[in-house]
Amino acid sequence: MEVPELLWVLAAMALGGSWATTVPDDHLPPLHRVSETGAIFVHELEQELFLEAFLAGQEDEDGDAAAPITFRAHLQDHPDLPRWLRFIQRHPNQPGYLYGCPTATEVGTHTIEVQAYNRHTYETLTQLLLITIIPAPDGEPPYQAEFLVGNRNVEELLAEPTQELFLQATGGIWDQDDLHIINVTSALDRGGRVPLPIEGRKEGVYVKVGSHGTFSPCLVAASSPRSRFLCHLGQQPLASCYDTFTPPFTIRWCNLTLLQVWPSPPTQGPTWGAGVLEEDGDFQPPTQLPPQDLLPGFLVTLLVPLLVAALLCLLLGHLMCCRREGVQKRDLETSDIQLFHHATIHGDSRELRDMAGSRDVPRPLSTLPMFNIRTGQRINPLPPPPRWGPGPPPPTVTRGGGQSQGSSCVWGHFPGDNIFFFSGGAVIKWLWRLWEGWGGSGSAGARREQSGSSRDEERERQRGLQPAPPTHHPQRPPPGT
């Protein structure tokens, strides 16, 4: 053992001896372990050691099994373990393991506090584990190969006999004398899936093996691009040697990784002083501040925002006031038909608002009834045409009753109702008589009109729908006189 390594061990033993003189009742004597960088560190927490220290409850109620113990581990005065160290305990009846691979940055002594909890008697015990990390004499191995073992759990490969068996199987395909296990990692820590609770299903373990010798041709062929392509197709990679891992270990060759780690030069750390100030080296804070002119800063802070706000106001006023085209210019550039449509829309809207505000305006024609509600006879919604001069009202008759087909009366009057109706045939007949009166037919047209009117009045008197006219009434002069 070299001198630096011996010094680390002696220092750890000295710390342990001084602590062992004052061990409380619920504490076990501390343990001391030494590990090198670049190599796997494994510490097994044996249940028998803690069962002997418990006062009672060494066996369960049946008396045929040991009491279950649950372990917890953390860095002293810290809630968790160091980043290089892991802890696992699969079941309270199984031992626990502290394992990991320290690096060059972890050189030193790490104090791990282990707590054991008896599940039957509820007792607890505490033990300190002092782990001294020393640099490896030959440094970190430059050639490293990582295998994925699919039929094992991580605690199975932490046992020393299993590690020796794995190194023997690795020596069959990588013939080197200095093979050693660098690290063991669970596949769950690499993002693997939790296996189904079926017998024979394991979570898988990544095992990294290192050496100072080069890789064998078998490992190089298994990690070649051709082998990666076959793995991508779902086939087995190329192998130029016999698989010496089977049957104890099932290696997934598609997950084989070869690494070449070259040693890096050590970095020069900071130089720490004695921590004591020199003579007359006390810090002297300044007692006076140099005068400062704050006026430029104040003007910049105040005037710049005001200037920006004034420019924005000018720009906004120009856009709102000076850029308007005006009503006259807009009307001159607008077509007449568009202006007419616009004025029509405004006029109609104003008329509708006036009609909505005052209900005394005449009802639209579309809302007037076209028939008498009581008698069911049709009526004309239009008002009668204006009369020409003084004279009796035009003769009125009712439709039907001896009239020729298509010759409807000019005016119709229903008894008891001030409602008149108007038909298309009566309009034609009335216009024809008007044309005869104005067209120069003279007395013949007047006599025909008078005789037709008298016949119509006689029919109305016979039907009882119109009272008899007075005996003497002024006659309307014939048209054209």
VENRAFEN-V576199 format. One record per residue. N is the residue number from 1. RES is the residue in one letter. SS is DSSP state (h for helix, s for strand, l for the rest). PHI is phi in whole degrees, 0 to 359 (* if undefined). BURIAL is + if it has 16 or more other C-alpha atoms within 10 Angstrom, else -. Layout:
{{N RES SS PHI BURIAL} {N RES SS PHI BURIAL}}
//
This chain:
{{1 M l * -} {2 E l 288 -} {3 V h 292 -} {4 P h 298 -} {5 E h 295 +} {6 L h 297 -} {7 L h 295 -} {8 W h 299 +} {9 V h 295 +} {10 L h 297 -} {11 A h 295 -} {12 A h 296 +} {13 M h 294 +} {14 A h 293 -} {15 L h 296 -} {16 G h 294 +} {17 G h 294 -} {18 S h 291 -} {19 W h 280 -} {20 A h 290 -} {21 T l 290 -} {22 T l 232 -} {23 V l 262 -} {24 P l 293 -} {25 D l 291 -} {26 D l 268 -} {27 H s 237 +} {28 L s 266 +} {29 P s 299 +} {30 P s 291 +} {31 L s 249 -} {32 H s 237 +} {33 R s 228 +} {34 V s 238 -} {35 S s 221 +} {36 E s 261 +} {37 T l 288 +} {38 G l 79 +} {39 A l 221 +} {40 I s 288 +} {41 F s 246 +} {42 V s 226 +} {43 H s 230 +} {44 E s 265 -} {45 L s 269 +} {46 E l 279 -} {47 Q h 287 +} {48 E h 298 -} {49 L h 296 -} {50 F h 278 +} {51 L h 294 +} {52 E h 292 -} {53 A h 275 -} {54 F l 289 +} {55 L l 284 -} {56 A l 211 -} {57 G l 72 +} {58 Q l 286 +} {59 E s 230 -} {60 D l 280 -} {61 E l 295 -} {62 D l 283 -} {63 G l 82 -} {64 D l 249 -} {65 A l 210 -} {66 A s 284 +} {67 A l 290 +} {68 P l 289 +} {69 I s 232 +} {70 T s 251 +} {71 F s 256 +} {72 R s 225 -} {73 A s 222 +} {74 H s 202 +} {75 L s 291 +} {76 Q l 300 -} {77 D l 64 -} {78 H l 222 -} {79 P l 279 -} {80 D l 223 -} {81 L l 276 +} {82 P l 298 +} {83 R l 292 -} {84 W l 270 -} {85 L s 250 +} {86 R s 233 +} {87 F s 228 +} {88 I s 213 +} {89 Q l 215 +} {90 R l 288 -} {91 H l 211 -} {92 P l 300 +} {93 N l 271 -} {94 Q l 248 -} {95 P l 287 +} {96 G s 257 +} {97 Y s 227 +} {98 L s 252 +} {99 Y s 215 +} {100 G s 166 +} {101 C s 236 +} {102 P l 287 +} {103 T l 250 +} {104 A h 294 +} {105 T h 282 -} {106 E h 260 +} {107 V l 296 +} {108 G s 140 -} {109 T s 250 +} {110 H s 243 +} {111 T s 259 +} {112 I s 254 +} {113 E s 259 +} {114 V s 251 +} {115 Q s 245 +} {116 A s 248 +} {117 Y s 236 +} {118 N s 279 +} {119 R l 284 -} {120 H l 262 +} {121 T l 258 +} {122 Y l 62 -} {123 E l 269 -} {124 T s 230 +} {125 L s 227 +} {126 T s 233 +} {127 Q s 221 +} {128 L s 263 +} {129 L s 244 +} {130 L s 263 +} {131 I s 251 +} {132 T s 257 +} {133 I s 259 +} {134 I s 238 +} {135 P l 293 +} {136 A l 290 +} {137 P l 298 -} {138 D l 265 -} {139 G l 80 -} {140 E l 286 +} {141 P l 295 +} {142 P l 283 -} {143 Y s 251 +} {144 Q s 226 +} {145 A s 236 +} {146 E s 248 +} {147 F s 250 +} {148 L s 253 +} {149 V s 266 +} {150 G l 273 +} {151 N l 249 +} {152 R l 222 +} {153 N l 260 +} {154 V h 292 +} {155 E h 290 +} {156 E h 288 -} {157 L l 269 +} {158 L l 273 +} {159 A l 290 -} {160 E h 296 -} {161 P h 299 -} {162 T h 292 -} {163 Q h 294 +} {164 E h 295 -} {165 L h 295 -} {166 F h 291 +} {167 L h 293 +} {168 Q h 296 +} {169 A h 291 +} {170 T h 291 +} {171 G h 296 -} {172 G l 289 -} {173 I l 249 +} {174 W l 224 +} {175 D l 279 -} {176 Q l 223 +} {177 D l 273 -} {178 D l 255 -} {179 L l 291 +} {180 H s 207 +} {181 I s 279 +} {182 I s 270 +} {183 N s 204 +} {184 V s 229 +} {185 T s 227 +} {186 S s 288 +} {187 A h 293 +} {188 L h 293 -} {189 D h 286 -} {190 R h 259 -} {191 G l 94 -} {192 G l 286 -} {193 R l 272 -} {194 V l 289 -} {195 P l 291 -} {196 L l 292 -} {197 P l 286 -} {198 I l 243 -} {199 E l 297 -} {200 G l 95 -} {201 R l 273 -} {202 K l 239 +} {203 E l 280 +} {204 G l 92 +} {205 V s 223 +} {206 Y s 266 +} {207 V s 242 +} {208 K s 254 +} {209 V s 244 +} {210 G s 235 +} {211 S s 200 +} {212 H l 269 +} {213 G l 265 +} {214 T l 288 -} {215 F l 287 +} {216 S l 281 -} {217 P h 300 -} {218 C h 295 +} {219 L h 292 +} {220 V h 294 +} {221 A h 292 +} {222 A h 290 +} {223 S l 251 +} {224 S l 286 -} {225 P h 300 -} {226 R h 298 -} {227 S h 291 +} {228 R h 296 +} {229 F h 294 -} {230 L h 295 -} {231 C h 294 +} {232 H h 295 -} {233 L l 277 -} {234 G l 88 -} {235 Q l 252 -} {236 Q l 280 +} {237 P l 289 +} {238 L l 290 +} {239 A l 218 +} {240 S l 260 -} {241 C l 217 -} {242 Y l 277 -} {243 D l 282 +} {244 T l 274 +} {245 F l 279 +} {246 T l 282 -} {247 P l 269 -} {248 P l 297 -} {249 F l 233 +} {250 T l 256 +} {251 I s 267 +} {252 R l 267 -} {253 W h 290 +} {254 C h 291 +} {255 N h 258 +} {256 L l 291 +} {257 T s 230 +} {258 L s 250 +} {259 L s 235 -} {260 Q s 239 -} {261 V l 251 -} {262 W l 265 -} {263 P l 295 -} {264 S l 263 -} {265 P l 295 -} {266 P l 295 -} {267 T l 275 -} {268 Q l 284 -} {269 G l 283 -} {270 P l 290 -} {271 T l 268 -} {272 W l 270 -} {273 G l 272 -} {274 A l 284 -} {275 G l 85 -} {276 V l 242 -} {277 L l 290 -} {278 E l 286 -} {279 E l 295 -} {280 D l 55 -} {281 G l 254 -} {282 D l 292 -} {283 F l 283 -} {284 Q l 250 -} {285 P l 288 -} {286 P l 292 -} {287 T l 262 -} {288 Q l 231 -} {289 L l 260 -} {290 P l 294 -} {291 P l 295 -} {292 Q l 235 -} {293 D l 267 -} {294 L l 265 -} {295 L h 294 -} {296 P h 301 -} {297 G h 296 -} {298 F h 294 -} {299 L h 295 -} {300 V h 296 -} {301 T h 294 -} {302 L h 268 -} {303 L h 280 -} {304 V h 297 -} {305 P h 297 -} {306 L h 294 -} {307 L h 294 -} {308 V h 296 -} {309 A h 294 -} {310 A h 294 -} {311 L h 298 -} {312 L h 294 -} {313 C h 294 -} {314 L h 297 -} {315 L h 296 -} {316 L h 292 -} {317 G h 296 -} {318 H h 296 -} {319 L h 292 -} {320 M h 275 -} {321 C h 253 -} {322 C h 274 -} {323 R l 260 -} {324 R l 278 -} {325 E l 276 -} {326 G l 88 -} {327 V h 288 -} {328 Q h 295 -} {329 K h 295 -} {330 R h 293 -} {331 D h 292 -} {332 L h 293 -} {333 E l 272 -} {334 T l 260 -} {335 S l 293 -} {336 D h 295 -} {337 I h 295 -} {338 Q h 291 -} {339 L h 295 -} {340 F h 296 -} {341 H h 299 -} {342 H h 294 -} {343 A h 293 -} {344 T h 296 -} {345 I h 296 -} {346 H h 294 -} {347 G h 296 -} {348 D h 297 -} {349 S h 296 -} {350 R h 294 -} {351 E h 295 -} {352 L h 295 -} {353 R h 293 -} {354 D h 294 -} {355 M h 294 -} {356 A h 290 -} {357 G h 281 -} {358 S l 234 -} {359 R l 267 -} {360 D l 272 -} {361 V l 286 -} {362 P l 298 -} {363 R l 288 -} {364 P l 297 -} {365 L h 296 -} {366 S h 290 -} {367 T h 258 -} {368 L l 281 -} {369 P l 288 -} {370 M l 259 -} {371 F s 208 -} {372 N l 286 -} {373 I l 291 -} {374 R l 279 -} {375 T l 265 -} {376 G l 81 -} {377 Q l 275 -} {378 R s 284 +} {379 I l 226 +} {380 N l 255 +} {381 P l 285 +} {382 L l 281 -} {383 P l 288 -} {384 P l 291 -} {385 P l 291 -} {386 P l 290 -} {387 R l 273 -} {388 W l 255 -} {389 G l 77 -} {390 P l 285 -} {391 G l 153 -} {392 P l 290 -} {393 P l 295 -} {394 P l 300 -} {395 P l 298 +} {396 T s 237 +} {397 V l 223 +} {398 T l 261 +} {399 R l 285 -} {400 G l 82 -} {401 G l 69 -} {402 G l 94 -} {403 Q l 279 -} {404 S l 286 -} {405 Q l 294 -} {406 G l 85 -} {407 S l 254 +} {408 S l 271 +} {409 C l 286 +} {410 V l 285 +} {411 W s 236 +} {412 G s 238 +} {413 H s 228 +} {414 F l 267 +} {415 P l 299 -} {416 G l 81 -} {417 D l 233 -} {418 N l 269 -} {419 I l 233 -} {420 F s 247 +} {421 F s 232 +} {422 F l 221 +} {423 S l 234 +} {424 G h 292 -} {425 G h 296 -} {426 A h 293 +} {427 V h 298 +} {428 I h 297 -} {429 K h 295 -} {430 W h 293 -} {431 L h 295 -} {432 W h 296 -} {433 R h 295 +} {434 L h 296 +} {435 W h 292 -} {436 E h 295 +} {437 G h 290 +} {438 W h 263 -} {439 G l 271 -} {440 G l 91 -} {441 S l 289 -} {442 G l 72 -} {443 S h 293 -} {444 A h 294 -} {445 G h 294 +} {446 A h 294 +} {447 R h 293 -} {448 R h 296 -} {449 E h 294 +} {450 Q h 292 -} {451 S h 293 -} {452 G h 293 -} {453 S h 292 +} {454 S h 295 -} {455 R h 295 -} {456 D h 294 +} {457 E h 292 +} {458 E h 293 -} {459 R h 295 +} {460 E h 292 +} {461 R h 295 -} {462 Q h 296 -} {463 R h 282 -} {464 G l 80 -} {465 L l 267 +} {466 Q l 218 +} {467 P l 291 -} {468 A l 292 -} {469 P l 289 -} {470 P l 295 -} {471 T l 296 -} {472 H l 239 -} {473 H l 217 -} {474 P l 295 -} {475 Q l 272 -} {476 R l 286 -} {477 P l 301 -} {478 P l 296 +} {479 P l 297 -} {480 G l 91 -} {481 T l 272 -}}
//
